[in-house]
Each structure stands twice: as structure tokens, then as C-alpha cells.
């Protein structure tokens, strides 16, 4: 199980759940959270909106593939000699 967020600008915004491609990926939407509203077992004709959250069941690899790639920032540890001196 995983939660998939429908972000503003996503190609899923404005599509019916049945046209979203989730069925083809063997992903079942169990619950749709829209603001304070919870829609259990949403129908295929439900139109997805920005900021919807979908509680899904399916293969984890398929659900992970739906997460957009982000540029990962590398964090570099600073050595103590590069830090400013502590004040007492």
C-alpha cells in the first residue's frame, strides 16, 4: 500500500480515474482524500483534482515509478575546522 499525491501540474489532473492508467499498472485506488472529504472505493468516472491523495494497493515498483524524479541535493559534511568558532 502507498499514498500517491496528485500534484498541481500532474498529467493526472482533470482525468477520470479510469483514464489515469492506474488500472493498466495493476494499481487499485482504495480511497481518495480530497481536502477534508474521504471517498472510499472511488469510481472510474471520478475526475482527479490537484492535491488529491490516493491510497493505493499494488506493486510497490509500479507505484514508485509514478513519483517524479527530483534532483537530489548532496549534503557535504563540514569538518570542524571549517565551522566558525563557538562563542562562550
Buried (B, 14 or more C-beta within 10 A) or exposed (E): EBEBEBEEEBEBBEBEBEBBEBBEBEBBBEBBBBEEEEBEEBEEEBEBBEEBBBBBEBEEEBBEEBEEEEEEEEEEEEEEEEEEEEEE
